[in-house]
Amino acid sequence: RNRLVRMNVNLGIVGVATGITTATTGLFGMNLINGFEESQIAFAVVTGGSATLAAMVGGFSFSVIRGRIMQERAEKRLAEIETFTGALSEMGALDYTLKRLMSGNGRMDKTTFKKQLNAARSSQKANDDEVDFLFRVL
C-alpha cells in the first residue's frame, strides 16, 4: 500500500514537471507574434530553459519527498544540542571562569575566555562552537 502511495506521488511530481514543459511549448505554439519567429536559437533556448526548469522543480520535489531537507535540519539541531551539552558539561569550570571574570576588570575577550575555560576544565577542551555559544550567552 505504501509503495502505491509513493508511486502515485512520484508520478504526480513527474506530471507537474512535464506540465511545465507542456505549458511553455503551448504558449509558443499558439501562433502569436512574439518576436522569436526568425531567431535561429529560439527553439534551443526555449527547449533548454523549460527542460531545466522542469528538472529543477522535479529535483526539488523529490528531495523534499525523500526528506533530505528535513534530515539536514535534524542534523543541524543535533549538532546544536551536542554543542549545548558540551558547553554545559562542566559547570564547575564555567563557574570558575565566570568568577575569574568578575574578580578581574570585568571584561574578557573571546580568546581569553577560551583559555580560562580550557584551563579550568578537567576532561576535554572546549571547541570553538561551545565557546561561541557561551560567549554569546554570557
C-alpha positions in Angstrom: 0.0 0.0 0.0 2.8 2.5 0.9 4.6 1.6 -2.3 1.4 2.5 -4.3 1.1 5.8 -2.5 4.8 6.6 -3.1 4.5 5.7 -6.8 1.4 7.9 -7.0 3.3 10.8 -5.5 6.3 10.2 -7.8 4.1 10.1 -10.9 2.4 13.3 -9.7 5.8 15.1 -9.4 6.8 13.8 -12.9 3.4 15.1 -14.2 4.0 18.5 -12.8 7.5 18.7 -14.3 6.1 17.6 -17.6 3.3 20.1 -17.3 5.8 22.9 -17.1 7.4 22.0 -20.4 4.0 21.4 -22.0 2.7 24.8 -20.9 5.8 26.5 -22.3 5.5 24.8 -25.7 1.8 25.5 -25.7 2.4 29.2 -25.2 4.8 29.3 -28.2 2.6 27.1 -30.3 -0.4 29.4 -30.2 0.8 31.2 -33.4 1.1 34.5 -31.6 3.6 37.1 -32.7 6.3 37.0 -30.1 9.5 38.2 -31.9 11.2 34.8 -31.9 9.9 33.6 -35.3 13.0 34.4 -37.2 15.5 33.6 -34.5 18.0 30.7 -35.2 18.5 29.8 -31.5 15.0 30.4 -30.0 14.0 26.8 -30.2 17.1 25.6 -28.4 16.8 28.3 -25.7 13.1 27.7 -25.0 13.6 23.9 -25.0 16.6 24.1 -22.8 15.1 26.6 -20.4 11.8 24.7 -20.0 13.7 21.4 -19.5 16.0 23.0 -16.9 13.1 24.5 -15.0 11.2 21.1 -15.1 14.3 19.3 -13.8 14.8 21.8 -11.0 11.2 21.6 -9.9 11.3 17.8 -10.1 14.6 17.6 -8.3 13.4 19.9 -5.5 10.2 18.0 -5.1 11.9 14.6 -5.0 14.4 15.9 -2.4 11.5 17.2 -0.2 9.7 13.9 -0.5 12.8 11.9 0.4 13.3 14.1 3.4 16.8 15.3 2.6 15.9 18.9 3.7 14.3 17.6 6.9 17.2 15.3 7.6 19.6 18.3 7.2 17.5 20.3 9.7 17.6 17.4 12.1 21.3 17.0 11.8 21.8 20.8 12.4 19.6 20.6 15.5 21.5 17.6 16.8 24.8 19.5 16.3 23.3 22.4 18.3 22.2 20.0 21.1 25.7 18.5 21.2 27.2 22.0 21.4 24.9 22.9 24.3 25.7 19.6 26.1 29.4 20.1 25.6 29.3 23.7 26.7 27.4 23.0 29.8 29.1 19.6 30.7 31.4 21.0 33.2 29.5 23.7 35.1 32.3 23.9 37.8 34.8 25.1 35.1 32.3 27.6 33.8 31.6 28.8 37.3 35.3 29.2 37.9 35.8 31.1 34.7 33.0 33.5 35.4 34.3 34.1 38.9 37.7 34.9 37.5 36.0 37.2 35.0 34.2 39.0 37.9 37.2 39.3 40.1 39.3 40.9 37.3 38.4 44.0 35.4 35.0 42.6 34.3 35.9 42.5 30.6 37.2 39.5 28.8 37.6 38.8 25.1 36.7 35.5 23.5 40.3 34.3 23.3 41.0 34.9 26.9 37.6 33.3 27.8 38.5 30.2 25.9 41.9 29.9 27.5 40.5 30.4 31.0 37.7 27.9 30.3 40.1 25.2 28.9 42.4 25.7 31.9 39.6 25.2 34.3 38.2 22.1 32.5 39.5 18.7 33.6 38.3 16.4 30.9 38.0 17.8 27.4 38.8 21.2 25.9 36.0 23.4 24.7 35.7 23.6 20.9 35.0 26.9 19.1 31.2 26.3 18.8 30.9 25.8 22.5 33.0 28.9 23.3 30.9 31.0 20.8 27.7 29.8 22.4 28.8 30.5 25.9 30.4 33.8 25.0 27.2 35.0 23.3 25.0 33.9 26.2 27.2 35.4 28.9 
